[in-house]
């Protein structure tokens, strides 16, 4: 084994202790590049996602349809400081931590707005069909 390692050590370049004027800069650049890559590919996106999640959890209100981290779908019945009560079925209500909510599927207000616009469209269709039937009958 010494016959193999000893010639390799002898062939290693000799340094006199001074690396030269560019030695320090060339040794720092790879570390700075690695830190830069880690920040933009890992740390920054993770912080953005955390802020979005906190914003979503603070905006949760009664009537929102949510999905938990366990995959349970339900509608929020009441909101407390750190917990929410989710109605899963007719007689099934679960009290969960806010942090157990994975995503908000539909908001309570959005659903009401959609229902109102659907009702208006249905009313317009009824009026058109009534107008056509009265024209056909005359």
C-alpha positions in Angstrom: 0.0 0.0 0.0 2.9 2.4 0.8 4.2 1.8 -2.7 1.0 3.3 -4.2 0.4 6.2 -1.8 4.0 7.5 -1.5 4.5 8.3 -5.2 1.2 10.2 -5.2 2.3 12.3 -2.3 5.6 13.0 -3.9 3.8 14.2 -7.1 1.6 16.7 -5.1 2.5 20.3 -5.9 4.6 22.1 -3.3 3.1 25.3 -1.9 5.1 27.9 -0.1 2.3 29.1 2.1 1.3 32.2 0.0 -1.5 31.4 -2.4 -1.0 34.6 -4.4 -3.3 37.6 -5.0 -6.2 35.6 -6.7 -6.1 32.6 -4.4 -8.5 33.9 -1.8 -11.0 35.1 -4.4 -11.0 31.9 -6.3 -11.6 29.9 -3.2 -14.6 32.1 -2.1 -16.4 32.2 -5.4 -17.7 28.6 -5.3 -19.0 29.0 -1.8 -20.8 32.3 -2.7 -22.2 30.6 -5.8 -23.6 27.7 -3.7 -25.2 30.1 -1.2 -26.7 32.1 -4.0 -28.2 28.9 -5.6 -29.5 27.6 -2.3 -31.2 31.0 -1.6 -33.0 31.2 -4.9 -33.9 27.6 -5.4 -34.7 26.5 -1.9 -35.0 29.2 0.8 -36.9 31.9 -1.1 -39.7 29.6 -2.6 -40.1 28.0 0.8 -40.6 31.4 2.5 -43.1 32.5 -0.2 -45.1 29.3 0.2 -45.1 29.7 4.0 -46.4 33.2 3.8 -49.2 32.2 1.3 -50.2 29.4 3.7 -50.4 31.7 6.7 -52.4 34.2 4.7 -54.8 31.4 3.6 -55.2 30.1 7.2 -55.9 33.6 8.6 -58.6 34.2 5.9 -60.5 31.0 6.7 -64.1 31.7 7.6 -67.5 30.0 8.1 -68.9 28.4 5.0 -65.5 27.7 3.3 -65.0 24.3 1.8 -61.6 22.9 2.8 -59.4 19.9 2.5 -57.3 18.8 5.5 -53.8 17.4 5.4 -55.3 14.0 6.0 -57.5 14.3 2.9 -60.8 15.0 4.7 -63.2 17.3 2.8 -65.6 19.4 4.7 -67.3 22.7 5.3 -66.2 25.1 8.1 -69.0 25.5 10.7 -67.2 27.7 13.2 -63.8 29.4 13.5 -62.0 29.7 16.8 -58.6 31.3 17.6 -56.5 28.2 16.9 -59.1 25.6 15.9 -61.9 25.2 13.4 -65.0 23.0 13.4 -65.5 21.2 10.1 -68.8 19.6 9.1 -68.0 16.4 7.2 -71.4 14.9 7.0 -74.9 15.6 8.4 -74.2 14.6 12.0 -70.3 14.5 11.9 -68.3 17.5 13.0 -64.6 17.5 13.6 -62.6 20.1 15.6 -59.2 20.5 14.0 -56.2 22.9 14.4 -56.1 25.6 11.7 -52.7 24.2 10.6 -54.4 20.9 9.7 -56.1 22.7 6.7 -54.3 21.9 3.5 -56.3 24.1 1.1 -59.5 26.0 0.7 -61.5 24.6 -2.2 -64.2 27.2 -2.4 -64.8 30.3 -0.3 -68.3 30.9 1.2 -68.6 34.3 -0.5 -67.6 33.0 -3.9 -70.2 30.3 -3.7 -72.9 32.8 -2.9 -71.9 35.0 -5.8 -71.9 32.1 -8.1 -75.4 31.0 -6.9 -76.7 34.5 -7.5 -75.3 34.7 -11.0 -76.7 31.2 -11.8 -80.1 32.4 -10.5 -80.0 35.5 -12.7 -79.1 33.3 -15.7 -82.0 30.9 -15.0 -84.4 33.8 -14.6 -83.3 35.2 -18.0 -83.8 31.8 -19.6 -87.3 31.4 -18.1 -88.2 34.8 -19.4 -87.0 33.9 -22.9 -88.8 30.6 -22.9 -92.0 32.2 -21.6 -91.7 34.9 -24.3 -91.2 32.3 -27.0 -94.1 30.2 -25.8 -96.5 33.2 -25.7 -95.4 34.1 -29.2 -96.0 30.5 -30.4 -99.4 30.4 -28.7 -100.6 33.7 -30.3 
